Amino acid sequence: MKNVYYLLSLVSFVFLLSSCLKNERSNAVIHEKEERPKKAAPAVIGSEKLNFKKTFTGKINKREDVVVNLSAKEGKIKGFAVIKKSGKRIPIEGEIDEEGHLEAKALFETGFKQVLKADMENGELKGGIIDPKNERTDSVSLKENFAAAATPDKDLQWVKDPGLTSNGFKQILWLQNRFDPQMNDSLITITVNSEYVYTCPKPVRAVLGYYSTMAGADYSASDGEPNANYSGFRNLLIDALDFDFQGSDKQIRYLSNWFRKEPNVLKQINNGYFVSYGSSWFRQFDSINMKYEGDSIIVNFAYFDCDMSKSDRWEIIGTGKFKVVDDMIHLIDQKADTVRVAAIPQMAVTK
């Protein structure tokens, strides 16, 4: 009987021990699940993790140097990447959550979108850029650069690239009828192909920058009080070129470098003249179309001068031809004709 008693006691002990171990494993699984961060954590309004401006530097695929500027507002990300070697700027737009998981679309010059997936943690941004066509992933390894300049604080109007015209020119700027609900009327407004201009190659940026010194594109005052000579003003074209405002050091230095062997162009760039947008007289573009093939850049442009006091309008229509030689640009030829037009169309000024 003793043996039977001991045997029953041993069986009971083993059963209890097994139950305890099972419960411990079950509790461990529950705790493990509880400790895992939730992927779709609810956003906290005003959270620093969802609202920031940061600049990162590093490499793509451990070889391509890049600078990435990101600006987040309530988890919505906007910014751009600059490839140092080519100077190309790639717009980035997407979302980030409280855990620093970032997913965004990177828009390349051709209009093809790739997906950026990365984690932002401890001053680093690591992940990859995924090609949706073949699922190839280029690694991204960046570190926050606290000394770098922040993303320009401006409301750049993003306009989708409409593509080429029937004669193979890229539309850069054009006039467009838009309905204004406040005025309950349609107005003629200036539109800039910001999707292309903001990501265009360096030579194109220089040529379009040269034309930004010639006429305006729907002005609004820059931060602070504008200067009497209008050097403190910005417009849609200058915004898309990322020159801050007309007459900025960024604009003058960039153009002076690319046109350094063109004395007449340099004189125009550095003559202290800035496009006026006064109450009685101003000058604005009607259209800019451009063709970039090989080392040749051709620009067809039209702009007008308005004297509001006399209700006079002069339209200037011309063509410029440029040649790219290494890291310089030569103005080969430029011709323009002037036509006087009496009627002044109603223009809408973007605030």
Residue frames as qw, qx, qy, qz and C-alpha x, y, z in Angstrom:
[[0.000, 0.883, 0.469, 0.000, 0.00, 0.00, 0.00],
 [0.330, -0.744, 0.108, 0.571, 2.89, 2.31, 0.80],
 [0.386, -0.093, 0.596, 0.698, 4.27, 1.78, -2.68],
 [0.158, 0.643, 0.662, 0.350, 0.90, 2.56, -4.21],
 [0.189, -0.907, -0.266, 0.266, 0.63, 5.74, -2.10],
 [0.368, -0.566, 0.322, 0.664, 4.10, 6.91, -3.14],
 [0.346, 0.196, 0.693, 0.602, 3.32, 6.14, -6.74],
 [0.056, 0.812, 0.560, 0.156, 0.10, 8.18, -6.62],
 [0.287, -0.853, -0.045, 0.435, 1.94, 11.06, -4.91],
 [0.416, -0.299, 0.494, 0.702, 4.63, 11.00, -7.58],
 [0.252, 0.478, 0.689, 0.483, 2.05, 11.07, -10.37],
 [0.092, -0.910, -0.398, 0.075, 0.26, 14.00, -8.72],
 [0.378, -0.701, 0.163, 0.582, 3.54, 15.90, -8.32],
 [0.381, -0.011, 0.615, 0.690, 4.49, 15.37, -11.98],
 [0.134, 0.689, 0.647, 0.297, 1.03, 16.51, -13.07],
 [0.204, -0.918, -0.216, 0.264, 1.23, 19.67, -10.95],
 [0.421, -0.506, 0.354, 0.664, 4.75, 20.41, -12.17],
 [0.338, 0.264, 0.680, 0.595, 3.67, 19.96, -15.78],
 [0.020, 0.844, 0.525, 0.108, 0.71, 22.29, -15.25],
 [0.315, -0.830, -0.006, 0.461, 2.94, 24.95, -13.68],
 [0.412, -0.256, 0.515, 0.706, 5.44, 24.80, -16.54],
 [0.246, 0.516, 0.691, 0.444, 2.64, 25.01, -19.09],
 [0.104, -0.920, -0.367, 0.096, 1.18, 28.07, -17.35],
 [0.394, -0.661, 0.202, 0.605, 4.61, 29.70, -17.18],
 [0.367, 0.043, 0.625, 0.688, 5.13, 29.17, -20.92],
 [0.096, 0.725, 0.628, 0.266, 1.65, 30.52, -21.62],
 [0.236, -0.904, -0.173, 0.311, 2.29, 33.59, -19.46],
 [0.443, -0.415, 0.382, 0.697, 5.65, 34.11, -21.17],
 [0.293, 0.360, 0.659, 0.592, 3.97, 34.12, -24.58],
 [0.063, -0.877, -0.472, -0.060, 1.36, 36.59, -23.33],
 [0.359, -0.794, 0.046, 0.489, 4.04, 38.90, -21.87],
 [0.455, -0.124, 0.522, 0.710, 6.07, 38.63, -25.05],
 [0.190, 0.606, 0.618, 0.464, 3.08, 39.71, -27.12],
 [0.202, -0.917, -0.319, 0.125, 2.33, 42.58, -24.75],
 [0.449, -0.647, 0.188, 0.587, 5.89, 43.88, -24.90],
 [0.472, 0.228, 0.539, 0.660, 6.00, 44.02, -28.69],
 [0.083, 0.372, 0.047, -0.924, 5.38, 47.56, -30.00],
 [0.515, 0.603, 0.589, -0.156, 2.17, 48.07, -31.86],
 [0.466, 0.152, 0.456, 0.743, 2.84, 48.97, -35.47],
 [0.005, -0.602, -0.410, -0.685, -0.06, 51.34, -35.99],
 [0.304, -0.410, -0.546, 0.665, 0.22, 53.29, -32.76],
 [0.089, 0.887, 0.445, 0.082, -2.25, 56.17, -32.57],
 [0.412, 0.478, -0.052, 0.774, -0.74, 59.54, -33.41],
 [0.365, -0.652, -0.406, 0.526, -0.16, 62.02, -30.62],
 [0.261, 0.889, 0.214, 0.308, -0.96, 65.55, -31.77],
 [0.107, -0.946, 0.260, -0.162, 2.09, 67.76, -31.39],
 [0.894, -0.317, 0.228, 0.219, 4.44, 64.82, -30.85],
 [0.063, -0.785, 0.488, 0.375, 8.07, 65.58, -31.73],
 [0.482, -0.103, 0.830, 0.260, 8.25, 62.18, -33.41],
 [0.430, 0.590, 0.665, 0.159, 5.56, 63.25, -35.86],
 [0.174, 0.974, 0.129, 0.069, 6.52, 66.93, -36.22],
 [0.599, -0.556, 0.276, 0.507, 10.09, 67.82, -37.14],
 [0.555, 0.809, -0.192, -0.035, 12.57, 69.11, -39.69],
 [0.724, -0.469, 0.445, 0.242, 15.69, 67.02, -40.10],
 [0.518, 0.729, -0.413, -0.172, 18.63, 66.72, -42.47],
 [0.878, -0.248, 0.399, 0.097, 20.44, 63.42, -43.04],
 [0.361, 0.731, -0.535, -0.223, 23.64, 62.64, -44.94],
 [0.677, -0.258, 0.689, -0.002, 25.07, 59.29, -45.98],
 [0.076, 0.331, -0.784, -0.520, 25.09, 56.80, -48.81],
 [0.857, 0.219, 0.118, -0.451, 22.79, 54.75, -51.00],
 [0.965, 0.232, -0.097, 0.070, 24.16, 51.26, -51.70],
 [0.726, -0.534, 0.133, 0.411, 27.29, 52.26, -49.76],
 [0.581, 0.060, 0.345, 0.735, 28.61, 54.28, -52.71],
 [0.115, 0.628, 0.382, 0.668, 26.27, 57.13, -53.75],
 [0.197, -0.187, -0.442, 0.855, 26.57, 60.19, -51.47],
 [0.167, -0.616, -0.583, -0.503, 23.22, 61.78, -50.72],
 [0.027, 0.006, 0.443, -0.896, 21.65, 64.52, -48.58],
 [0.241, -0.508, -0.777, -0.283, 18.05, 64.06, -47.44],
 [0.132, -0.099, 0.298, -0.940, 15.89, 66.86, -46.03],
 [0.283, -0.431, -0.841, -0.162, 12.66, 65.77, -44.35],
 [0.227, -0.163, 0.259, -0.925, 9.83, 67.81, -42.86],
 [0.253, -0.332, -0.908, -0.039, 7.03, 66.10, -40.90],
 [0.328, -0.163, 0.182, -0.912, 3.69, 67.51, -39.79],
 [0.745, -0.062, 0.376, -0.547, 1.38, 65.21, -37.81],
 [0.719, -0.076, 0.687, 0.074, 3.12, 62.20, -39.35],
 [0.688, 0.692, 0.215, 0.039, 2.89, 63.42, -42.95],
 [0.582, -0.429, 0.341, 0.601, 6.37, 63.54, -44.50],
 [0.571, 0.810, 0.099, 0.088, 7.56, 65.82, -47.29],
 [0.418, -0.728, 0.375, 0.393, 11.09, 66.54, -48.41],
 [0.715, 0.664, -0.208, -0.065, 13.72, 65.82, -51.01],
 [0.820, -0.317, 0.300, 0.371, 16.95, 63.93, -51.55],
 [0.317, 0.883, -0.295, -0.182, 19.93, 65.46, -53.34],
 [0.941, 0.070, 0.108, 0.312, 22.38, 63.16, -55.12],
 [0.332, -0.790, 0.192, 0.478, 25.70, 64.94, -54.58],
 [0.501, -0.138, 0.605, 0.604, 27.44, 63.73, -57.73],
 [0.224, 0.452, 0.657, 0.559, 24.71, 64.63, -60.22],
 [0.059, 0.041, 0.177, -0.982, 22.96, 67.35, -58.21],
 [0.390, -0.332, -0.650, -0.561, 19.57, 65.82, -58.95],
 [0.287, -0.119, 0.544, -0.779, 16.84, 66.48, -56.41],
 [0.337, -0.209, -0.879, -0.263, 14.27, 63.76, -55.75],
 [0.479, -0.376, 0.112, -0.785, 10.97, 64.74, -54.06],
 [0.269, -0.067, -0.934, 0.224, 9.90, 62.48, -51.19],
 [0.497, -0.260, 0.059, -0.826, 6.38, 62.21, -49.78],
 [0.582, -0.134, -0.800, -0.053, 4.90, 59.72, -47.31],
 [0.626, -0.667, -0.061, -0.400, 4.20, 58.99, -43.64],
 [0.357, 0.301, -0.752, 0.466, 6.03, 58.19, -40.40],
 [0.663, -0.577, -0.421, -0.225, 4.62, 56.70, -37.18],
 [0.481, -0.827, 0.203, -0.210, 5.48, 57.10, -33.49],
 [0.884, -0.298, 0.285, 0.220, 7.99, 54.23, -33.66],
 [0.120, -0.700, 0.466, 0.527, 9.94, 55.93, -36.45],
 [0.558, 0.196, 0.750, 0.295, 8.80, 53.60, -39.25],
 [0.217, 0.605, -0.150, -0.751, 8.89, 55.67, -42.44],
 [0.526, 0.298, 0.737, 0.303, 7.27, 54.74, -45.74],
 [0.190, 0.743, -0.002, -0.642, 7.34, 57.19, -48.62],
 [0.750, 0.533, 0.334, 0.205, 7.40, 57.50, -52.39],
 [0.332, -0.554, 0.317, 0.695, 10.47, 58.89, -54.12],
 [0.609, 0.733, 0.278, -0.122, 9.67, 60.59, -57.43],
 [0.568, -0.241, 0.423, 0.663, 12.50, 60.42, -59.95],
 [0.075, 0.442, -0.264, -0.854, 12.99, 62.69, -62.97],
 [0.129, -0.027, -0.831, -0.540, 11.36, 60.25, -65.37],
 [0.608, -0.225, -0.067, -0.759, 8.17, 60.27, -63.29],
 [0.740, -0.067, -0.669, -0.029, 8.84, 56.74, -62.02],
 [0.500, -0.668, 0.259, -0.487, 8.08, 56.25, -58.34],
 [0.591, 0.116, -0.757, 0.253, 10.10, 54.04, -56.00],
 [0.660, -0.671, -0.242, -0.234, 9.25, 53.18, -52.40],
 [0.220, 0.508, -0.597, 0.580, 11.43, 54.28, -49.49],
 [0.791, -0.524, -0.272, -0.161, 11.07, 52.15, -46.35],
 [0.440, 0.386, -0.523, 0.620, 13.29, 53.04, -43.41],
 [0.594, -0.658, -0.435, 0.158, 13.48, 53.32, -39.63],
 [0.136, 0.732, -0.208, 0.634, 14.44, 56.57, -37.92],
 [0.785, -0.587, -0.192, 0.045, 16.12, 55.97, -34.56],
 [0.661, -0.579, 0.094, 0.467, 18.92, 57.52, -32.48],
 [0.020, 0.797, -0.273, -0.539, 19.82, 60.06, -35.16],
 [0.179, -0.231, 0.833, 0.469, 19.99, 57.47, -37.95],
 [0.722, 0.386, 0.078, -0.569, 17.81, 56.62, -40.94],
 [0.135, -0.318, 0.907, 0.241, 18.30, 53.08, -42.21],
 [0.715, 0.348, 0.492, -0.354, 16.34, 51.04, -44.72],
 [0.419, -0.007, 0.716, 0.559, 16.05, 50.69, -48.46],
 [0.424, 0.452, -0.124, -0.775, 14.64, 52.09, -51.69],
 [0.550, 0.138, 0.823, 0.016, 12.52, 49.45, -53.41],
 [0.232, 0.223, -0.545, -0.774, 11.95, 49.27, -57.17],
 [0.676, 0.146, 0.477, -0.542, 8.32, 48.05, -57.51],
 [0.710, 0.474, -0.349, -0.385, 8.99, 46.64, -60.99],
 [0.727, 0.272, -0.624, 0.094, 11.65, 44.11, -60.03],
 [0.747, -0.650, -0.118, -0.080, 11.61, 44.49, -56.21],
 [0.679, 0.240, -0.297, 0.627, 15.31, 45.33, -56.20],
 [0.441, -0.875, -0.189, 0.068, 16.31, 47.13, -53.02],
 [0.461, 0.554, -0.280, 0.634, 19.05, 49.76, -52.73],
 [0.579, -0.472, -0.499, 0.440, 20.27, 50.09, -49.15],
 [0.009, -0.823, -0.018, -0.567, 20.00, 53.45, -47.37],
 [0.684, -0.410, -0.376, 0.472, 22.24, 54.34, -44.42],
 [0.133, 0.716, 0.038, 0.685, 22.08, 57.96, -43.24],
 [0.453, -0.376, -0.516, 0.622, 22.98, 59.94, -40.14],
 [0.032, -0.937, -0.346, -0.011, 21.35, 63.14, -38.95],
 [0.504, 0.238, -0.038, 0.830, 23.41, 66.22, -39.74],
 [0.238, -0.783, -0.462, 0.341, 22.66, 68.82, -37.09],
 [0.259, -0.502, 0.152, 0.811, 24.86, 71.43, -38.78],
 [0.210, 0.242, 0.682, 0.657, 23.16, 71.20, -42.17],
 [0.269, 0.024, -0.021, -0.963, 20.62, 73.73, -43.31],
 [0.429, 0.290, 0.763, -0.387, 17.00, 72.81, -42.73],
 [0.300, 0.464, 0.732, 0.398, 14.46, 72.32, -45.47],
 [0.009, -0.150, -0.112, -0.982, 13.34, 75.69, -46.90],
 [0.131, 0.449, 0.736, -0.490, 10.20, 76.78, -45.09],
 [0.274, 0.275, -0.255, -0.885, 8.01, 77.61, -48.05],
 [0.672, 0.326, 0.571, -0.341, 4.77, 76.41, -49.62],
 [0.012, -0.307, 0.713, 0.631, 6.04, 75.12, -52.95],
 [0.730, 0.317, 0.167, -0.582, 3.12, 74.55, -55.30],
 [0.391, -0.172, 0.867, 0.258, 3.52, 71.03, -56.67],
 [0.655, 0.506, -0.053, -0.559, 2.36, 70.70, -60.27],
 [0.826, 0.022, 0.550, 0.123, 2.49, 67.38, -62.10],
 [0.155, -0.399, 0.597, 0.678, 4.77, 67.26, -65.15],
 [0.691, 0.481, 0.209, -0.497, 2.44, 67.46, -68.19],
 [0.792, 0.115, 0.509, 0.316, 5.08, 65.86, -70.42],
 [0.309, -0.182, 0.437, 0.825, 6.29, 66.98, -73.83],
 [0.455, 0.573, 0.074, -0.678, 4.51, 69.17, -76.36],
 [0.855, 0.448, 0.250, -0.080, 3.78, 67.93, -79.88],
 [0.546, 0.767, -0.289, 0.172, 7.14, 69.33, -81.08],
 [0.833, 0.019, -0.409, 0.371, 9.13, 67.64, -78.31],
 [0.098, 0.535, -0.341, 0.767, 9.54, 70.58, -75.90],
 [0.388, -0.356, -0.742, 0.414, 9.19, 70.32, -72.13],
 [0.197, -0.797, -0.275, -0.500, 6.55, 72.68, -70.72],
 [0.426, 0.011, -0.514, 0.745, 8.15, 74.74, -67.94],
 [0.066, 0.382, 0.409, -0.826, 5.67, 77.61, -67.46],
 [0.024, -0.365, -0.685, -0.631, 2.28, 78.41, -68.96],
 [0.332, -0.066, 0.205, -0.918, -0.93, 80.37, -68.40],
 [0.204, -0.251, -0.943, -0.082, -4.03, 78.54, -67.25],
 [0.441, -0.439, -0.158, -0.767, -7.66, 79.40, -66.50],
 [0.316, -0.146, -0.857, 0.379, -8.59, 78.58, -62.91],
 [0.380, -0.691, -0.424, -0.446, -11.81, 79.17, -61.01],
 [0.155, 0.198, -0.552, 0.795, -11.46, 81.29, -57.88],
 [0.312, -0.554, -0.771, -0.032, -14.29, 80.40, -55.44],
 [0.242, -0.520, -0.370, 0.731, -13.76, 83.58, -53.40],
 [0.094, 0.337, -0.216, -0.911, -14.21, 85.81, -56.46],
 [0.625, 0.426, 0.605, -0.247, -16.69, 83.42, -58.10],
 [0.520, 0.798, -0.152, -0.264, -14.88, 83.89, -61.38],
 [0.917, 0.118, 0.138, 0.355, -12.24, 82.30, -63.60],
 [0.101, -0.927, 0.271, 0.241, -8.81, 83.94, -63.61],
 [0.773, 0.526, -0.297, 0.193, -5.74, 83.52, -65.77],
 [0.617, -0.726, 0.302, 0.034, -2.98, 82.20, -63.52],
 [0.352, 0.669, -0.654, -0.010, 0.68, 81.35, -64.03],
 [0.957, -0.226, 0.149, -0.102, 1.57, 77.66, -63.61],
 [0.117, 0.710, -0.694, -0.022, 5.10, 76.26, -63.20],
 [0.907, 0.073, -0.405, -0.087, 6.00, 72.62, -63.84],
 [0.345, -0.744, 0.494, -0.290, 7.47, 72.26, -60.34],
 [0.950, -0.136, 0.279, -0.032, 7.68, 68.45, -60.52],
 [0.822, 0.424, 0.018, 0.381, 10.25, 68.71, -63.32],
 [0.185, 0.843, -0.218, 0.455, 11.95, 72.00, -62.40],
 [0.569, -0.707, 0.337, -0.248, 12.61, 70.94, -58.80],
 [0.856, -0.222, 0.450, 0.128, 14.36, 67.75, -59.96],
 [0.680, 0.731, -0.056, 0.013, 15.92, 68.96, -63.22],
 [0.834, 0.060, -0.053, 0.547, 19.62, 68.40, -64.12],
 [0.408, -0.592, -0.070, 0.691, 22.13, 71.07, -63.07],
 [0.235, 0.009, 0.415, 0.879, 22.61, 72.62, -66.56],
 [0.131, -0.606, -0.638, -0.456, 18.85, 73.00, -66.97],
 [0.401, -0.753, -0.411, 0.321, 18.59, 74.59, -63.53],
 [0.374, -0.375, 0.114, 0.841, 21.24, 77.12, -64.56],
 [0.079, 0.242, 0.551, 0.795, 19.51, 78.02, -67.84],
 [0.283, -0.707, -0.601, -0.244, 16.11, 78.37, -66.18],
 [0.464, -0.634, -0.266, 0.558, 17.81, 80.36, -63.42],
 [0.275, -0.059, 0.284, 0.917, 19.14, 82.73, -66.08],
 [0.142, -0.478, -0.568, -0.655, 15.57, 83.30, -67.28],
 [0.423, -0.688, -0.558, 0.192, 14.41, 83.84, -63.70],
 [0.334, -0.436, -0.065, 0.833, 16.45, 87.08, -63.81],
 [0.091, 0.151, 0.517, 0.838, 14.60, 88.21, -66.92],
 [0.466, -0.349, -0.267, -0.768, 10.94, 88.14, -65.87],
 [0.344, -0.228, 0.681, -0.605, 8.74, 87.06, -62.99],
 [0.431, -0.151, -0.841, -0.291, 6.30, 84.25, -62.33],
 [0.573, -0.622, -0.423, -0.326, 3.51, 85.30, -59.95],
 [0.296, 0.417, -0.524, 0.681, 5.22, 87.12, -57.08],
 [0.620, -0.725, -0.275, -0.120, 4.86, 87.06, -53.31],
 [0.036, -0.846, 0.419, -0.328, 7.12, 88.76, -50.77],
 [0.663, 0.124, -0.675, 0.299, 9.83, 86.75, -49.04],
 [0.598, -0.585, -0.455, 0.305, 10.31, 86.57, -45.27],
 [0.373, -0.454, -0.107, 0.802, 10.82, 90.00, -43.72],
 [0.264, 0.822, 0.121, -0.490, 10.47, 93.36, -45.40],
 [0.760, 0.440, 0.308, 0.366, 11.18, 93.31, -49.16],
 [0.415, -0.344, 0.145, 0.830, 13.94, 95.58, -50.44],
 [0.295, 0.714, 0.085, -0.630, 13.16, 98.70, -52.45],
 [0.232, 0.509, -0.638, -0.529, 14.92, 97.19, -55.50],
 [0.886, 0.078, -0.087, -0.448, 12.73, 94.03, -55.31],
 [0.382, 0.439, -0.808, 0.092, 15.70, 91.77, -54.50],
 [0.251, -0.155, 0.811, -0.506, 13.76, 90.32, -51.56],
 [0.747, 0.188, 0.085, -0.632, 10.92, 88.89, -53.66],
 [0.297, -0.128, 0.934, 0.154, 10.32, 85.28, -54.63],
 [0.646, 0.268, -0.155, -0.698, 8.05, 83.71, -57.23],
 [0.945, 0.042, 0.219, -0.240, 6.84, 80.33, -58.47],
 [0.790, 0.520, -0.283, 0.159, 9.82, 79.77, -60.78],
 [0.109, 0.647, -0.596, 0.462, 12.40, 80.78, -58.16],
 [0.708, -0.335, 0.451, -0.428, 10.65, 78.56, -55.60],
 [0.974, 0.194, 0.064, -0.096, 10.79, 75.57, -57.95],
 [0.627, 0.595, -0.377, 0.333, 14.48, 76.28, -58.67],
 [0.758, -0.532, -0.257, 0.278, 15.12, 76.44, -54.89],
 [0.451, 0.413, -0.097, 0.785, 16.86, 79.85, -55.12],
 [0.253, -0.433, -0.550, 0.668, 15.04, 81.27, -52.04],
 [0.193, 0.878, 0.305, -0.314, 14.34, 84.69, -53.62],
 [0.623, 0.680, 0.082, 0.379, 15.60, 86.82, -56.48],
 [0.123, 0.838, -0.332, 0.416, 19.01, 88.28, -55.80],
 [0.822, -0.537, 0.180, -0.054, 19.84, 85.66, -53.15],
 [0.172, -0.680, 0.693, 0.169, 23.45, 84.56, -52.73],
 [0.652, 0.036, 0.757, 0.025, 22.35, 81.05, -53.71],
 [0.630, 0.704, 0.324, -0.055, 20.96, 82.30, -57.04],
 [0.215, 0.926, -0.290, -0.113, 23.84, 84.64, -57.92],
 [0.358, -0.559, 0.739, 0.115, 26.60, 82.17, -57.01],
 [0.708, 0.176, 0.684, 0.025, 24.99, 79.29, -58.90],
 [0.589, 0.777, 0.220, -0.008, 24.44, 81.27, -62.11],
 [0.041, 0.907, -0.402, -0.115, 27.83, 83.02, -61.95],
 [0.520, -0.387, 0.749, 0.140, 29.57, 79.64, -61.73],
 [0.683, 0.337, 0.639, 0.103, 27.79, 78.04, -64.69],
 [0.474, 0.838, 0.209, 0.172, 28.07, 81.14, -66.92],
 [0.508, -0.715, 0.149, 0.457, 31.59, 82.11, -65.79],
 [0.455, -0.099, 0.523, 0.714, 32.89, 82.23, -69.40],
 [0.157, 0.665, 0.584, 0.439, 30.00, 84.39, -70.63],
 [0.247, -0.097, -0.242, 0.933, 30.82, 88.05, -69.78],
 [0.281, -0.257, -0.279, -0.882, 27.55, 89.47, -71.14],
 [0.651, -0.437, -0.581, -0.218, 25.45, 87.00, -69.15],
 [0.557, -0.267, -0.496, 0.611, 27.54, 87.63, -66.03],
 [0.049, 0.106, -0.046, 0.992, 26.95, 91.35, -66.44],
 [0.503, -0.374, -0.399, -0.669, 23.20, 90.77, -66.57],
 [0.705, -0.368, -0.597, 0.099, 23.30, 88.47, -63.53],
 [0.558, -0.351, -0.355, 0.663, 25.38, 90.85, -61.41],
 [0.164, 0.439, 0.173, 0.866, 24.06, 94.25, -62.53],
 [0.001, -0.156, -0.566, 0.810, 21.92, 94.73, -59.41],
 [0.483, -0.015, -0.247, -0.840, 18.70, 94.80, -61.45],
 [0.162, 0.136, 0.950, -0.228, 15.82, 92.71, -60.14],
 [0.102, -0.404, -0.723, -0.552, 12.49, 92.09, -61.81],
 [0.202, -0.075, 0.285, -0.934, 9.95, 94.66, -60.66],
 [0.209, -0.476, -0.834, -0.184, 6.48, 93.88, -59.43],
 [0.001, 0.107, 0.302, -0.947, 5.25, 97.32, -58.51],
 [0.329, 0.536, 0.638, -0.444, 1.70, 98.59, -58.43],
 [0.403, 0.751, -0.020, -0.522, 2.11, 100.52, -61.70],
 [0.561, 0.609, -0.517, -0.218, 4.61, 98.43, -63.69],
 [0.674, -0.350, 0.648, -0.058, 5.62, 94.78, -63.71],
 [0.463, 0.479, -0.659, -0.350, 7.02, 92.05, -65.97],
 [0.694, -0.154, 0.651, -0.268, 5.88, 88.41, -66.02],
 [0.060, -0.181, 0.893, 0.407, 6.24, 85.29, -68.15],
 [0.745, 0.174, -0.064, -0.640, 3.47, 83.98, -70.37],
 [0.993, 0.089, 0.016, -0.069, 5.27, 80.77, -71.31],
 [0.079, -0.684, 0.717, 0.113, 8.58, 78.89, -71.18],
 [0.980, 0.146, 0.079, -0.109, 9.18, 75.71, -73.20],
 [0.162, -0.741, 0.640, 0.122, 12.53, 73.91, -73.26],
 [0.961, 0.235, -0.136, -0.039, 14.28, 71.11, -75.17],
 [0.332, -0.723, 0.605, 0.016, 17.39, 69.45, -73.69],
 [0.967, 0.254, 0.037, 0.009, 19.20, 67.03, -76.00],
 [0.800, 0.242, -0.150, 0.528, 22.84, 66.02, -75.64],
 [0.439, -0.257, -0.197, 0.838, 24.81, 69.21, -74.99],
 [0.020, -0.297, -0.330, -0.896, 22.13, 71.49, -76.46],
 [0.001, -0.545, -0.688, 0.479, 19.43, 73.42, -74.60],
 [0.005, 0.326, 0.416, 0.849, 16.83, 75.44, -76.53],
 [0.010, -0.475, -0.649, 0.594, 14.34, 77.69, -74.75],
 [0.027, -0.508, -0.485, -0.712, 11.27, 79.30, -76.30],
 [0.205, -0.420, -0.583, 0.665, 9.91, 82.04, -74.05],
 [0.034, -0.631, -0.377, -0.677, 7.32, 84.79, -73.94],
 [0.302, -0.473, -0.544, 0.623, 6.87, 87.48, -71.31],
 [0.078, 0.790, 0.392, 0.465, 5.08, 90.81, -71.07],
 [0.235, -0.051, -0.316, 0.918, 5.70, 94.26, -69.63],
 [0.132, -0.747, -0.628, -0.171, 2.69, 96.03, -68.16],
 [0.108, 0.101, -0.195, 0.969, 2.33, 99.75, -67.53],
 [0.075, -0.559, -0.812, 0.153, -0.86, 99.82, -65.49],
 [0.016, -0.585, -0.210, 0.784, -1.02, 103.63, -65.40],
 [0.261, 0.418, -0.400, -0.772, -1.32, 103.73, -69.21],
 [0.831, 0.202, 0.412, -0.315, -3.03, 100.34, -69.67],
 [0.520, 0.659, -0.498, -0.217, -0.21, 99.35, -71.99],
 [0.849, -0.247, 0.468, 0.009, 1.14, 95.85, -72.46],
 [0.395, 0.679, -0.570, -0.242, 4.19, 94.81, -74.48],
 [0.956, -0.110, 0.266, -0.060, 4.76, 91.15, -75.25],
 [0.084, 0.711, -0.674, -0.182, 8.28, 89.85, -75.90],
 [0.973, 0.096, 0.172, -0.119, 8.63, 86.51, -77.73],
 [0.178, 0.779, -0.596, -0.076, 12.04, 84.91, -78.17],
 [0.989, 0.027, -0.136, 0.051, 14.31, 81.87, -78.42],
 [0.208, -0.810, 0.547, -0.035, 17.58, 81.17, -76.62],
 [0.930, 0.224, -0.286, 0.051, 20.14, 78.54, -77.62],
 [0.403, -0.762, 0.490, -0.131, 22.71, 77.23, -75.14],
 [0.790, 0.305, -0.527, 0.073, 25.56, 74.71, -75.23],
 [0.746, -0.628, 0.202, -0.086, 26.70, 72.69, -72.21],
 [0.622, 0.534, -0.506, 0.267, 30.48, 72.16, -72.00],
 [0.454, 0.033, -0.727, 0.514, 31.50, 70.12, -68.96],
 [0.262, -0.604, -0.620, 0.427, 30.40, 72.23, -65.96],
 [0.025, -0.375, 0.039, 0.926, 29.87, 75.44, -67.97],
 [0.428, 0.656, 0.621, -0.006, 27.13, 76.83, -70.19],
 [0.198, -0.170, 0.316, 0.912, 27.60, 79.05, -73.25],
 [0.432, 0.668, 0.383, -0.470, 24.85, 81.26, -74.65],
 [0.500, 0.106, 0.623, 0.592, 25.11, 80.58, -78.40],
 [0.028, -0.265, -0.411, -0.872, 22.29, 82.81, -79.61],
 [0.032, 0.542, 0.712, -0.447, 19.22, 84.65, -78.38],
 [0.023, -0.210, -0.400, -0.892, 16.65, 86.53, -80.43],
 [0.044, 0.527, 0.723, -0.444, 13.44, 88.26, -79.36],
 [0.005, 0.419, 0.444, 0.792, 10.65, 90.29, -80.96],
 [0.032, 0.286, 0.545, -0.788, 8.44, 92.85, -79.21],
 [0.113, -0.481, -0.666, -0.558, 4.74, 93.31, -79.90],
 [0.150, -0.055, 0.363, -0.918, 2.59, 96.04, -78.30],
 [0.271, -0.443, -0.830, -0.203, -0.76, 94.80, -76.99],
 [0.210, -0.464, 0.056, -0.859, -3.32, 97.26, -75.59],
 [0.767, -0.443, -0.211, -0.414, -5.54, 94.91, -73.59],
 [0.014, 0.448, -0.783, 0.432, -4.31, 93.78, -70.17],
 [0.676, -0.257, -0.653, -0.226, -5.74, 90.41, -69.04],
 [0.587, -0.668, 0.189, -0.417, -6.76, 89.96, -65.42],
 [0.551, 0.319, -0.725, 0.262, -3.98, 88.18, -63.53],
 [0.774, -0.593, -0.150, -0.164, -4.25, 86.30, -60.25],
 [0.183, 0.649, -0.612, 0.413, -1.44, 86.81, -57.75],
 [0.805, -0.254, -0.533, 0.054, -0.74, 83.83, -55.49],
 [0.360, -0.816, 0.270, -0.363, -0.24, 84.72, -51.86]]
